[in-house]
């Protein structure tokens, strides 16, 4: 895994722009790297799919081409997000289909049993 900045982050603000939506994130946990506690991601103004693939246990997520994101007609990925939701985010370009995967909240906490979160942490040498 080549990622240098991977975080769990919550969408705390959305602002409509001429090019789509500017999404503001608050870092909840650094999985890899370090940096600012806040960052923004430009994206689509379409509504996000409210799906974590059942805690990333669904086989559709793990298949080739799986993930919540897709390439648009311009061959670019334009992510969309839900205000207040948390994501496992690979910060920086280029985006891929799994760059921003929604994580479920269980009892007010990020679901530590999420299979995608566990997989990424293992690959990055986290306990």
C-alpha positions in Angstrom: 0.0 0.0 0.0 1.6 3.3 -1.1 -0.6 5.7 0.8 1.2 8.2 3.0 -1.7 10.0 4.5 -4.7 7.8 5.6 -7.2 9.1 8.1 -10.6 8.4 9.6 -12.4 11.8 9.2 -15.8 13.2 9.6 -17.6 15.6 7.2 -18.2 18.7 9.2 -19.1 21.2 6.4 -20.3 21.4 2.8 -20.2 24.4 0.5 -21.6 24.5 -3.0 -19.2 26.0 -5.6 -19.4 26.5 -9.3 -17.6 23.2 -9.8 -19.5 21.1 -7.3 -19.1 20.9 -3.6 -16.3 21.7 -1.2 -16.4 19.2 1.7 -14.6 20.0 5.0 -13.3 17.2 7.1 -12.2 16.9 10.7 -9.6 14.2 11.3 -10.7 11.8 14.0 -7.8 9.4 13.7 -4.5 9.2 11.8 -4.0 5.7 10.4 -0.9 6.7 8.4 1.1 9.9 8.2 0.4 13.1 10.0 -0.7 16.6 9.2 -3.5 19.0 9.7 -6.6 18.3 11.7 -8.8 19.7 9.0 -8.8 19.2 5.2 -11.1 19.8 2.3 -12.0 17.7 -0.7 -13.7 18.9 -3.9 -16.4 16.7 -5.1 -19.7 16.1 -6.7 -22.9 17.8 -5.5 -24.8 14.5 -6.0 -26.1 12.8 -2.9 -23.7 10.1 -1.6 -24.8 6.5 -1.3 -25.3 5.8 2.4 -23.6 2.4 2.2 -20.7 0.9 4.0 -21.2 -2.5 2.3 -22.4 -3.9 5.6 -19.2 -3.0 7.5 -17.3 -3.9 4.3 -18.3 -7.5 4.7 -20.2 -7.6 1.4 -18.3 -9.4 -1.3 -19.3 -6.7 -3.9 -16.9 -4.4 -2.1 -13.9 -6.8 -2.4 -14.4 -7.6 -6.1 -12.3 -6.0 -8.7 -13.7 -2.5 -9.3 -15.5 -2.5 -5.9 -15.9 0.5 -3.7 -18.4 3.4 -3.5 -16.7 5.7 -6.0 -16.8 5.4 -9.8 -15.2 7.1 -12.7 -17.5 9.8 -14.2 -17.8 10.5 -18.0 -14.7 12.6 -17.8 -12.8 9.5 -16.5 -12.2 11.3 -13.2 -13.5 10.4 -9.8 -15.8 13.0 -8.2 -16.5 11.8 -4.6 -19.7 12.8 -2.8 -20.2 12.7 1.0 -22.9 12.8 3.7 -22.6 15.6 6.1 -21.9 14.2 9.6 -20.7 10.8 8.3 -17.2 9.5 8.9 -14.9 8.0 6.2 -11.7 6.1 5.9 -9.9 8.6 3.6 -6.8 8.3 1.5 -5.9 12.0 1.4 -4.6 13.4 -1.9 -4.8 12.6 -5.6 -5.2 10.4 -7.5 -8.5 9.1 -6.1 -9.5 5.5 -6.6 -12.7 3.6 -6.0 -11.9 3.0 -2.4 -10.4 6.4 -1.5 -13.3 7.5 0.7 -15.2 4.6 2.2 -18.0 5.4 4.7 -17.5 3.8 8.2 -20.5 3.0 10.4 -20.9 4.4 13.8 -21.6 1.9 16.6 -22.5 3.2 20.1 -21.1 6.6 19.1 -17.7 5.2 18.0 -16.2 4.3 14.7 -16.9 0.6 14.0 -13.5 -0.9 14.8 -14.7 -4.2 13.4 -15.1 -2.7 9.9 -13.3 -5.1 7.6 -11.9 -2.3 5.3 -10.5 -0.4 8.3 -8.9 -3.5 9.7 -7.4 -4.4 6.3 -5.9 -1.0 5.8 -4.5 -0.8 9.3 -2.9 -4.3 8.9 -1.4 -3.3 5.6 0.0 -0.2 7.1 1.4 -2.0 10.1 -1.1 -0.7 12.7 -2.2 -3.0 15.6 
